[in-house]
Amino acid sequence: MLKLTEGEVCSPRGSRKGGVQLYEVVRKEIWYRPDMFFYRDMLMMLARNKKVEEAKRVWVDLKQEQVLFDQHTFGDIIRAFLDNGLPNEAMDIYDEMRQSPDPPLSLPYRVIMKGLFSYPELREKIKADFLELFPGKYVYDPPEELLDYQECKTESDED
């Protein structure tokens, strides 16, 4: 399972579809029971490998199996999609988080906002939701110069 979550499982032909194939096999086993952590790990692995269509299929499966995520797990999954350059998919999951029957917690929102520094418009939306849900709480906004420095540092690291 560790290799599955790290995305190292390969099919016989050497493609990276092995993780999804293993996922399908596990779900057919007699001992299989829907599990939040199984789905979390699968979605995070797919986010790391930018497998959007597969992630959407896994999301449909977990909804059919009535798997519910807690707020911390939502935050982890959303952050995985953000960290891998998939903000639209992250926001789709965020919308699901907002509809969750689990009561909102401030820490997952802070984790998500930290992952949104590269997406200021999306960060402002989450920040507005956070301030609405948690009146009286404070959101740290780093100075623009610091954000510009981080972007320059990231760009120079890629060269």
LOROTI-705862 format. One line per field, with one value per residue: residue number from 1; residue in three letters; x negated, y negated, z of N, C-alpha, C in turn. Coordinates in nm, 2 decimals, always signed. Example, Ala and Ser with C-alpha at 12.3 -4.5 7.8 and 13.67 -1.06 7.14 Angstrom:
BEGIN
selo	(1_2)
kollum	(ALA_SER)
n_xx	(-1.32_-1.28)
n_yy	(+0.57_+0.22)
n_zz	(+0.78_+0.71)
ca_xx	(-1.23_-1.37)
ca_yy	(+0.45_+0.11)
ca_zz	(+0.78_+0.71)
c_xx	(-1.32_-1.29)
c_yy	(+0.33_+0.00)
c_zz	(+0.78_+0.79)
END
This chain:
BEGIN
selo	(1_2_3_4_5_6_7_8_9_10_11_12_13_14_15_16_17_18_19_20_21_22_23_24_25_26_27_28_29_30_31_32_33_34_35_36_37_38_39_40_41_42_43_44_45_46_47_48_49_50_51_52_53_54_55_56_57_58_59_60_61_62_63_64_65_66_67_68_69_70_71_72_73_74_75_76_77_78_79_80_81_82_83_84_85_86_87_88_89_90_91_92_93_94_95_96_97_98_99_100_101_102_103_104_105_106_107_108_109_110_111_112_113_114_115_116_117_118_119_120_121_122_123_124_125_126_127_128_129_130_131_132_133_134_135_136_137_138_139_140_141_142_143_144_145_146_147_148_149_150_151_152_153_154_155_156_157_158_159)
kollum	(MET_LEU_LYS_LEU_THR_GLU_GLY_GLU_VAL_CYS_SER_PRO_ARG_GLY_SER_ARG_LYS_GLY_GLY_VAL_GLN_LEU_TYR_GLU_VAL_VAL_ARG_LYS_GLU_ILE_TRP_TYR_ARG_PRO_ASP_MET_PHE_PHE_TYR_ARG_ASP_MET_LEU_MET_MET_LEU_ALA_ARG_ASN_LYS_LYS_VAL_GLU_GLU_ALA_LYS_ARG_VAL_TRP_VAL_ASP_LEU_LYS_GLN_GLU_GLN_VAL_LEU_PHE_ASP_GLN_HIS_THR_PHE_GLY_ASP_ILE_ILE_ARG_ALA_PHE_LEU_ASP_ASN_GLY_LEU_PRO_ASN_GLU_ALA_MET_ASP_ILE_TYR_ASP_GLU_MET_ARG_GLN_SER_PRO_ASP_PRO_PRO_LEU_SER_LEU_PRO_TYR_ARG_VAL_ILE_MET_LYS_GLY_LEU_PHE_SER_TYR_PRO_GLU_LEU_ARG_GLU_LYS_ILE_LYS_ALA_ASP_PHE_LEU_GLU_LEU_PHE_PRO_GLY_LYS_TYR_VAL_TYR_ASP_PRO_PRO_GLU_GLU_LEU_LEU_ASP_TYR_GLN_GLU_CYS_LYS_THR_GLU_SER_ASP_GLU_ASP)
n_xx	(-0.08_-0.20_-0.37_-0.17_-0.05_-0.26_-0.28_-0.43_-0.37_-0.37_-0.23_-0.25_-0.34_-0.49_-0.37_-0.21_+0.03_+0.07_+0.13_+0.40_+0.51_+0.45_+0.61_+0.87_+0.87_+0.85_+1.09_+1.27_+1.23_+1.33_+1.29_+1.28_+1.38_+1.54_+1.33_+1.22_+0.94_+0.82_+0.93_+0.84_+0.56_+0.54_+0.65_+0.46_+0.23_+0.30_+0.33_+0.06_-0.05_+0.08_+0.32_+0.60_+0.85_+0.87_+0.88_+1.12_+1.29_+1.24_+1.34_+1.62_+1.67_+1.62_+1.83_+2.05_+2.01_+2.06_+1.87_+1.74_+1.55_+1.36_+1.30_+1.02_+0.91_+1.03_+0.89_+0.63_+0.64_+0.72_+0.51_+0.31_+0.38_+0.36_+0.08_-0.02_+0.04_+0.31_+0.55_+0.82_+0.94_+0.89_+1.06_+1.31_+1.32_+1.31_+1.56_+1.72_+1.63_+1.74_+2.01_+2.02_+2.14_+1.99_+1.88_+1.73_+1.38_+1.12_+0.84_+0.80_+0.89_+0.69_+0.47_+0.54_+0.55_+0.29_+0.18_+0.27_+0.13_+0.02_+0.24_+0.41_+0.68_+0.84_+0.76_+0.86_+1.13_+1.15_+1.06_+1.26_+1.48_+1.37_+1.35_+1.62_+1.72_+1.57_+1.59_+1.41_+1.17_+0.83_+0.66_+0.35_+0.19_-0.08_-0.34_-0.34_-0.59_-0.73_-0.59_-0.65_-0.92_-0.93_-0.82_-1.01_-1.23_-1.14_-1.12_-1.39_-1.49_-1.39_-1.54)
n_yy	(+0.12_-0.12_-0.17_-0.22_-0.46_-0.63_-0.63_-0.46_-0.22_-0.02_+0.08_+0.39_+0.31_+0.09_-0.15_-0.42_-0.33_-0.14_-0.19_-0.27_-0.04_+0.14_+0.02_+0.07_+0.35_+0.40_+0.29_+0.48_+0.70_+0.94_+0.87_+0.60_+0.28_-0.03_-0.31_-0.60_-0.68_-0.52_-0.62_-0.89_-0.86_-0.75_-0.96_-1.16_-1.05_-1.05_-1.32_-1.40_-1.29_-1.41_-1.31_-1.37_-1.29_-1.02_-1.08_-1.21_-0.99_-0.83_-0.99_-0.99_-0.72_-0.71_-0.88_-0.72_-0.51_-0.63_-0.75_-0.96_-1.24_-1.39_-1.73_-1.78_-1.59_-1.67_-1.91_-1.82_-1.68_-1.88_-2.05_-1.89_-1.88_-2.15_-2.20_-2.06_-2.20_-2.20_-2.38_-2.42_-2.17_-2.14_-2.34_-2.24_-2.02_-2.17_-2.29_-2.07_-2.02_-2.24_-2.17_-1.96_-1.75_-1.75_-1.95_-2.28_-2.34_-2.55_-2.51_-2.34_-2.52_-2.72_-2.57_-2.53_-2.79_-2.87_-2.72_-2.86_-3.09_-3.13_-3.17_-3.42_-3.52_-3.30_-3.25_-3.48_-3.42_-3.19_-3.30_-3.49_-3.31_-3.18_-3.39_-3.45_-3.21_-3.19_-3.42_-3.69_-3.56_-3.58_-3.63_-3.58_-3.78_-3.78_-4.03_-4.19_-4.21_-3.99_-3.78_-3.83_-3.78_-3.51_-3.40_-3.48_-3.33_-3.07_-3.06_-3.09_-2.86_-2.67_-2.70)
n_zz	(+0.00_+0.07_-0.16_-0.34_-0.25_-0.29_-0.55_-0.70_-0.80_-1.08_-1.39_-1.58_-1.83_-1.77_-1.74_-1.54_-1.44_-1.26_-0.99_-1.00_-1.10_-0.90_-0.70_-0.80_-0.79_-0.51_-0.42_-0.50_-0.34_-0.09_+0.17_+0.17_+0.29_+0.27_+0.33_+0.48_+0.49_+0.30_+0.07_+0.09_+0.07_-0.18_-0.34_-0.29_-0.39_-0.66_-0.71_-0.68_-0.90_-1.10_-1.21_-1.31_-1.42_-1.33_-1.05_-1.04_-1.10_-0.88_-0.68_-0.75_-0.69_-0.41_-0.32_-0.40_-0.23_+0.01_+0.17_+0.41_+0.47_+0.73_+0.84_+0.86_+0.69_+0.45_+0.42_+0.39_+0.15_-0.03_-0.01_-0.12_-0.39_-0.45_-0.40_-0.61_-0.84_-0.92_-0.90_-0.97_-0.94_-0.67_-0.57_-0.64_-0.46_-0.23_-0.24_-0.19_+0.07_+0.21_+0.20_+0.36_+0.63_+0.86_+1.12_+1.06_+1.10_+1.21_+1.16_+0.92_+0.73_+0.75_+0.67_+0.40_+0.30_+0.33_+0.12_-0.09_-0.16_-0.41_-0.56_-0.55_-0.58_-0.53_-0.27_-0.14_-0.16_+0.01_+0.24_+0.30_+0.35_+0.57_+0.76_+0.78_+0.89_+1.12_+1.31_+1.45_+1.45_+1.33_+1.02_+0.89_+0.66_+0.46_+0.39_+0.07_-0.04_+0.07_-0.05_-0.32_-0.31_-0.24_-0.48_-0.66_-0.56_-0.59_-0.87_-0.94_-0.83_-0.99_-1.22)
ca_xx	(+0.00_-0.29_-0.41_-0.05_-0.03_-0.38_-0.27_-0.54_-0.33_-0.36_-0.17_-0.35_-0.40_-0.57_-0.29_-0.18_+0.17_+0.07_+0.20_+0.54_+0.54_+0.45_+0.73_+0.98_+0.86_+0.87_+1.23_+1.34_+1.20_+1.43_+1.26_+1.28_+1.48_+1.51_+1.24_+1.18_+0.80_+0.79_+0.96_+0.75_+0.43_+0.55_+0.66_+0.34_+0.14_+0.34_+0.29_-0.09_-0.08_+0.17_+0.42_+0.73_+0.97_+0.87_+0.92_+1.27_+1.35_+1.23_+1.44_+1.75_+1.67_+1.63_+1.96_+2.14_+1.99_+2.10_+1.75_+1.74_+1.42_+1.36_+1.25_+0.88_+0.88_+1.06_+0.78_+0.51_+0.66_+0.73_+0.37_+0.23_+0.42_+0.30_-0.06_-0.06_+0.08_+0.44_+0.64_+0.96_+0.99_+0.89_+1.18_+1.42_+1.32_+1.34_+1.71_+1.77_+1.60_+1.84_+2.14_+2.01_+2.22_+1.89_+1.87_+1.61_+1.27_+1.03_+0.71_+0.80_+0.90_+0.56_+0.38_+0.58_+0.51_+0.14_+0.15_+0.33_+0.06_+0.00_+0.37_+0.46_+0.82_+0.90_+0.73_+0.95_+1.26_+1.14_+1.04_+1.39_+1.55_+1.31_+1.39_+1.76_+1.74_+1.50_+1.58_+1.32_+1.04_+0.74_+0.59_+0.23_+0.15_-0.22_-0.36_-0.36_-0.74_-0.76_-0.53_-0.73_-1.05_-0.91_-0.80_-1.15_-1.31_-1.09_-1.16_-1.53_-1.52_-1.36_-1.64)
ca_yy	(+0.00_-0.24_-0.20_-0.27_-0.60_-0.70_-0.63_-0.38_-0.09_-0.03_+0.20_+0.47_+0.24_-0.02_-0.28_-0.45_-0.30_-0.03_-0.24_-0.27_+0.10_+0.20_-0.04_+0.14_+0.49_+0.39_+0.26_+0.60_+0.80_+0.97_+0.81_+0.45_+0.19_-0.17_-0.37_-0.74_-0.69_-0.46_-0.72_-1.00_-0.82_-0.74_-1.10_-1.24_-1.00_-1.09_-1.46_-1.41_-1.24_-1.50_-1.22_-1.44_-1.20_-0.91_-1.13_-1.23_-0.86_-0.78_-1.08_-0.93_-0.59_-0.74_-0.93_-0.61_-0.43_-0.72_-0.78_-1.10_-1.29_-1.49_-1.85_-1.77_-1.51_-1.75_-2.01_-1.75_-1.65_-2.01_-2.10_-1.81_-1.93_-2.29_-2.19_-2.00_-2.28_-2.17_-2.46_-2.40_-2.05_-2.17_-2.42_-2.15_-1.95_-2.26_-2.31_-1.95_-2.04_-2.33_-2.10_-1.84_-1.76_-1.77_-2.10_-2.33_-2.37_-2.66_-2.46_-2.30_-2.65_-2.78_-2.49_-2.56_-2.93_-2.87_-2.66_-2.94_-3.21_-3.14_-3.19_-3.52_-3.53_-3.19_-3.27_-3.57_-3.35_-3.10_-3.39_-3.54_-3.20_-3.16_-3.50_-3.43_-3.09_-3.21_-3.57_-3.73_-3.50_-3.66_-3.57_-3.65_-3.81_-3.82_-4.15_-4.16_-4.19_-3.85_-3.69_-3.85_-3.72_-3.36_-3.37_-3.49_-3.22_-2.95_-3.06_-3.07_-2.72_-2.58_-2.71)
ca_zz	(+0.00_+0.07_-0.29_-0.41_-0.21_-0.34_-0.70_-0.76_-0.86_-1.23_-1.46_-1.65_-1.95_-1.73_-1.72_-1.40_-1.42_-1.16_-0.87_-1.02_-1.12_-0.76_-0.63_-0.85_-0.74_-0.37_-0.40_-0.53_-0.24_+0.00_+0.30_+0.15_+0.35_+0.24_+0.43_+0.45_+0.47_+0.17_-0.04_+0.11_+0.02_-0.33_-0.40_-0.27_-0.49_-0.79_-0.72_-0.70_-1.04_-1.18_-1.27_-1.28_-1.46_-1.23_-0.93_-1.05_-1.09_-0.74_-0.61_-0.77_-0.61_-0.26_-0.30_-0.41_-0.11_+0.12_+0.25_+0.46_+0.52_+0.83_+0.79_+0.85_+0.57_+0.33_+0.41_+0.34_+0.01_-0.10_-0.02_-0.21_-0.52_-0.47_-0.41_-0.74_-0.95_-0.97_-0.82_-1.01_-0.87_-0.53_-0.53_-0.65_-0.34_-0.13_-0.24_-0.12_+0.21_+0.26_+0.21_+0.45_+0.76_+0.97_+1.16_+1.02_+1.19_+1.16_+1.11_+0.78_+0.65_+0.75_+0.58_+0.26_+0.27_+0.31_-0.01_-0.19_-0.18_-0.56_-0.63_-0.46_-0.59_-0.46_-0.13_-0.09_-0.14_+0.12_+0.36_+0.33_+0.41_+0.70_+0.85_+0.81_+0.98_+1.25_+1.34_+1.55_+1.42_+1.25_+0.91_+0.86_+0.52_+0.46_+0.31_-0.07_-0.07_+0.10_-0.15_-0.44_-0.28_-0.25_-0.62_-0.73_-0.51_-0.66_-1.02_-0.96_-0.79_-1.11_-1.33)
c_xx	(-0.09_-0.33_-0.29_-0.04_-0.15_-0.37_-0.37_-0.50_-0.31_-0.29_-0.28_-0.41_-0.48_-0.50_-0.26_-0.03_+0.18_+0.15_+0.35_+0.59_+0.55_+0.57_+0.85_+0.99_+0.90_+1.02_+1.32_+1.32_+1.31_+1.42_+1.27_+1.40_+1.44_+1.43_+1.20_+1.03_+0.75_+0.81_+0.87_+0.62_+0.43_+0.56_+0.53_+0.23_+0.17_+0.31_+0.14_-0.12_+0.01_+0.26_+0.56_+0.85_+0.98_+0.92_+1.07_+1.35_+1.35_+1.33_+1.58_+1.77_+1.70_+1.77_+2.06_+2.13_+2.02_+1.99_+1.75_+1.60_+1.45_+1.29_+1.10_+0.84_+0.92_+0.94_+0.66_+0.52_+0.66_+0.58_+0.29_+0.26_+0.36_+0.15_-0.11_+0.00_+0.22_+0.55_+0.79_+1.02_+0.99_+1.02_+1.30_+1.43_+1.36_+1.50_+1.77_+1.75_+1.71_+1.98_+2.14_+2.09_+2.12_+1.88_+1.73_+1.51_+1.18_+0.90_+0.71_+0.81_+0.76_+0.46_+0.41_+0.53_+0.36_+0.10_+0.20_+0.25_+0.03_+0.12_+0.44_+0.62_+0.89_+0.88_+0.82_+1.09_+1.26_+1.13_+1.18_+1.48_+1.50_+1.36_+1.54_+1.79_+1.68_+1.48_+1.49_+1.18_+0.96_+0.68_+0.47_+0.21_+0.01_-0.23_-0.38_-0.50_-0.78_-0.71_-0.61_-0.86_-1.04_-0.89_-0.93_-1.23_-1.27_-1.13_-1.30_-1.57_-1.49_-1.46_-1.76)
c_yy	(-0.13_-0.27_-0.26_-0.42_-0.69_-0.71_-0.56_-0.25_-0.11_+0.10_+0.27_+0.40_+0.12_-0.15_-0.30_-0.42_-0.19_-0.07_-0.23_-0.13_+0.17_+0.15_+0.04_+0.29_+0.49_+0.37_+0.38_+0.71_+0.82_+0.89_+0.65_+0.39_+0.05_-0.24_-0.50_-0.75_-0.62_-0.56_-0.84_-0.97_-0.81_-0.87_-1.18_-1.19_-1.04_-1.24_-1.48_-1.38_-1.31_-1.41_-1.27_-1.35_-1.08_-0.96_-1.16_-1.10_-0.81_-0.86_-1.03_-0.80_-0.62_-0.80_-0.82_-0.52_-0.51_-0.73_-0.92_-1.13_-1.39_-1.62_-1.85_-1.70_-1.59_-1.85_-1.95_-1.73_-1.78_-2.06_-2.02_-1.85_-2.06_-2.28_-2.13_-2.07_-2.25_-2.25_-2.44_-2.28_-2.06_-2.24_-2.33_-2.07_-2.04_-2.28_-2.19_-1.96_-2.13_-2.27_-1.98_-1.86_-1.78_-1.92_-2.15_-2.36_-2.47_-2.61_-2.42_-2.42_-2.72_-2.71_-2.52_-2.69_-2.94_-2.81_-2.75_-3.07_-3.24_-3.17_-3.29_-3.53_-3.42_-3.20_-3.37_-3.51_-3.27_-3.19_-3.45_-3.44_-3.18_-3.27_-3.50_-3.32_-3.11_-3.35_-3.59_-3.66_-3.59_-3.58_-3.65_-3.66_-3.86_-3.95_-4.10_-4.14_-4.05_-3.76_-3.70_-3.78_-3.57_-3.32_-3.37_-3.37_-3.09_-2.94_-3.03_-2.92_-2.63_-2.59_-2.62)
c_zz	(+0.00_-0.07_-0.37_-0.38_-0.26_-0.49_-0.77_-0.82_-1.01_-1.28_-1.53_-1.77_-1.91_-1.72_-1.58_-1.37_-1.31_-1.04_-0.88_-1.04_-0.98_-0.68_-0.67_-0.80_-0.59_-0.34_-0.42_-0.43_-0.14_+0.13_+0.29_+0.22_+0.31_+0.36_+0.39_+0.42_+0.34_+0.06_-0.03_+0.04_-0.14_-0.40_-0.40_-0.37_-0.63_-0.81_-0.75_-0.84_-1.14_-1.27_-1.24_-1.31_-1.36_-1.10_-0.93_-1.04_-0.95_-0.65_-0.63_-0.69_-0.46_-0.23_-0.30_-0.28_+0.02_+0.22_+0.29_+0.51_+0.63_+0.77_+0.77_+0.72_+0.45_+0.31_+0.35_+0.19_-0.08_-0.12_-0.11_-0.36_-0.55_-0.49_-0.54_-0.86_-1.01_-0.89_-0.85_-0.94_-0.72_-0.48_-0.55_-0.51_-0.22_-0.12_-0.17_+0.03_+0.28_+0.28_+0.31_+0.58_+0.88_+1.00_+1.11_+1.13_+1.13_+1.10_+0.97_+0.68_+0.64_+0.66_+0.43_+0.22_+0.25_+0.17_-0.12_-0.22_-0.33_-0.63_-0.54_-0.47_-0.52_-0.31_-0.07_-0.07_-0.01_+0.25_+0.40_+0.40_+0.55_+0.80_+0.88_+0.90_+1.12_+1.28_+1.46_+1.54_+1.33_+1.14_+0.88_+0.71_+0.52_+0.37_+0.16_-0.11_-0.04_+0.00_-0.28_-0.43_-0.30_-0.40_-0.69_-0.69_-0.58_-0.80_-1.03_-0.92_-0.91_-1.22_-1.31)
END
